Amino acid sequence: MKSATIDHMMSATVRLDTPAAALNDQIVDQATQVTRLLREFVKSEAIALVAMDPISRTHRTLAADGYTDRTMSYVLDGFPNSCPAYAIAREKDTHSMRWRDFKRNWNLYLPDTFTAQEYLIPDGFKEGSTMCLRVADGRYIGAIHMSWSKEAHAKDEHREMTERFRPILLNICDQLRTPQLLADELAPGSYALAVSPNGFAFHLPNRSPGPHLGEHGELRRVVLEKAKSLKPQRFIWPDDAGRCHQVTITPCRGNILLITEECIRWPYNLSLREIQILHLVTSGASNPNIAEQLFVSPRTVSTHIEHILAKMGCDSRTRLAALAVSEGLLLAESPSRRSRKLAGH
């Protein structure tokens, strides 16, 4: 293997103050180099390295060659959301998985899937592979896809070589978790703040922390406390005027945390009182417990829960809780005197 080139890619780092546009160009350039090098060994007709944006939770292409635009659009969106092979590769087996490996190990005949029938086979591919990428703490950050026109071309040694490239691919994809690059992709009205491992908060170039994440903002106190866990988190926070703010804590390289905040409509048209009750339902509280904490009657709580179920399209408290967790609909803190007052009940 071309060790000098690989060592250079492995050692490539980014400065915290690198402008987002320059950083993005650097990552794309590294991705292009490494995919070209990998293809020298595996001889695939097509290759694509995609990374997961941890804020938008969508995939983006870092490098691709050999796939049509139509197929690449599907690789970014349809494949992760609908193909059973992707679910296996992401959640159950993160080796480099060829079509034949899915059949042998998981009894999944990939040529019969919608992915193959509608995209890969019409494009002339008879074999392919996917390797999902997870860093040491378990975070999924992207995937490498390859395709061949003949099944025999996807040899066992090619699979082994792909897995030897895993550290390099991880290094490239995880650079997306750099605060400047992520913050640069936020909506214009969003705010951001970075937090160092020792708890020091600092502003990012060209991105204001806004009034709530600013030095004396109430939200700043909340997120600095929650940031101590060093885990990705997503929650909502009501300001003094009763407006809803979506807050996301994203771990980045070097244990830097990116805090982002955006004022949004109340999700599912829920009221603040209903959000408080949803939070307590998700925590496992019973109706009497919720009534006691919010100083309302159990009958009022029951009525609110009926409304929440209808608005969110759920048929049980269990599904409510699952949806609230998956979509980041919980409050930053359990309902308090302040939040009860804001609810105006």
C-alpha positions, 0 to 999 in steps of 0.5 A: 500500500502507498504508505506515505499517502495514507499516513498523510491522510491519517494525520490530516487535521483541521484548525478550529479557526479554519473558515468553513468554505476552506474546510469543506474544500479540504474535506472534499479533496481528501475524500476524492484522494482516498476514494481514488486510491481505494479504487486502485486496489478494489477496481470497482466501476463505481464508488461513493463516500457519503457522510452524515450531517449530525444536525440535519440528519441527512447524508451528503456526498464527499466523493463519488464516481461511476454512479448516475445522478439519479442513483446518487440521489437515491443513495443519499435519501432512498437507500438509507430510508428504505433498503433492508441492506442499509439497516443491516449494515448500519445497525447489525454488521459494519463490515464491508458487506457485498451482496453475497455477504448479505445473502450468506449472513442475513438471508437477504437476496439483494438483487430482488430489492427495490434498490437493485431492481430500480437503480443498480441493475439497470445501471449495469451493476451485478455486485456491490458493497456497503460499509457503514462507518462508526467512530469509537463511541458508537456514532454513525458518521457515514458509509462507503459504497462500491459497485461492480459490473461482474460479481466475480470482480468483488473479491474477498481481498477487495473486501479486506482492503476496504476494511483496512481503509476504515480508519482513513474514511473515519478520519475524513467523515468525522471532520464534518463534526467541526463547529465552523463547518456545521454552523455554516450550514445552519439557517440564517436565523439560527444561533450557535456557540462552541464549548471546549472540554473544560467548559469554556464557551466561545463564539464562532466566526460569522455566527452570533450566539444570539440573546439566549446563548449569549453571555447572560442568556438563560439558555446558556446556563441550561446548555452548559449544564447539559453539555457536561455529558458530552453526548449528542442531545436535542431538546426544546426550550421555551423563552420568557415570551413563550416562544419555542426554541430547538436546541441541539448539542453536537459532539465535534472533533477534539471533544468540542461541543457545538450548541445550536439554537433556532426559534421554531413553531411549536411542533405538532401545533402543541401548546407549552402546557401540552409539551410539559405533559408530553415531557412528563409522560415520556419520563413515565409519570402517571396522570396523578403524578403529572397533575401533582407536578403541574398543579392541575386536576387529573381530569385536565391532564387526561384531556390534554393527553387526548389532544396530544395523542390526536395532534401527534397521530399516536395511539398510546403513551408508549408511541408518544414517548418514542416519538418525543425522544426520536424527534427531540421534543422533550424540554431541556429541564423537567417542568419547573415553577418557571415553565408552569408560569409560562404555560399560563395555567 
